[in-house]
Amino acid sequence: MELYNPERLAKLINAGRAADLIVRVAELETLRKEAEASRPLLLNFPGNPEPVGVPNTIAGTVIGAIIAALEKSLEDTLAETRN
């Protein structure tokens, strides 16, 4: 019996890598959805210097940057799954 089977080891590594990528994609999607859901909370929060109904531009910019970074990370992760 062969103690080191390269084919079996490669399959295990690839399965583990695929599982890791699936988890990462799910986590990134969840974070993106949570960030999107927080956008309405930016309206009319105490201390918002903007007029009523206008989101705080600084907070909106930060949330937008977070969402963009999450989407980029998600794209990178999905591209990694294709390789």
C-alpha positions in Angstrom: 0.0 0.0 0.0 1.3 3.4 -1.0 1.5 5.8 2.0 1.7 8.9 -0.3 -0.8 8.8 -3.1 -0.4 12.1 -5.0 -3.7 11.8 -6.9 -5.7 11.3 -3.6 -3.8 14.1 -1.9 -4.5 16.5 -4.8 -8.2 15.6 -4.7 -8.3 16.3 -1.0 -6.5 19.6 -1.4 -8.8 20.7 -4.3 -11.9 19.7 -2.3 -10.7 21.7 0.7 -9.9 24.6 -1.5 -13.3 24.5 -3.1 -15.0 24.3 0.2 -13.0 27.3 1.4 -14.0 29.3 -1.7 -17.7 28.4 -1.3 -17.6 29.6 2.3 -15.8 32.8 1.3 -18.3 33.6 -1.4 -21.2 33.0 1.0 -19.6 35.3 3.6 -18.9 38.0 1.1 -22.4 37.9 -0.3 -23.8 38.1 3.3 -21.6 41.1 4.1 -22.6 42.8 0.9 -26.3 42.3 1.6 -25.9 43.6 5.1 -24.0 46.7 3.9 -26.8 47.4 1.3 -29.4 46.9 4.0 -27.7 49.5 6.1 -28.1 52.3 3.5 -31.6 53.3 4.6 -30.4 53.6 8.2 -28.2 56.5 7.0 -31.4 58.6 6.6 -32.3 60.8 9.5 -30.0 59.3 12.1 -29.3 61.6 15.0 -26.6 64.1 14.1 -27.1 63.8 10.3 -26.1 67.3 9.1 -28.0 66.8 5.8 -31.6 67.8 5.2 -34.4 65.4 6.2 -34.5 62.5 3.8 -30.9 63.0 2.4 -28.4 60.4 3.5 -25.3 61.4 5.3 -22.8 61.8 2.4 -19.8 60.7 4.4 -21.4 57.6 5.8 -22.9 56.9 2.4 -19.5 57.2 0.8 -18.0 54.8 3.4 -20.8 52.3 2.9 -20.4 52.6 -0.8 -16.6 52.0 -0.5 -17.2 48.9 1.7 -19.7 47.5 -0.8 -17.3 48.1 -3.7 -14.5 46.4 -1.8 -16.8 43.5 -1.0 -17.9 43.2 -4.6 -14.3 43.3 -5.8 -13.3 40.6 -3.3 -16.3 38.5 -4.4 -15.2 38.9 -8.1 -11.7 37.9 -7.2 -12.9 34.9 -5.3 -15.2 33.8 -8.1 -12.3 34.3 -10.6 -10.2 32.1 -8.3 -12.8 29.3 -8.6 -12.5 29.3 -12.3 -8.8 28.8 -12.2 
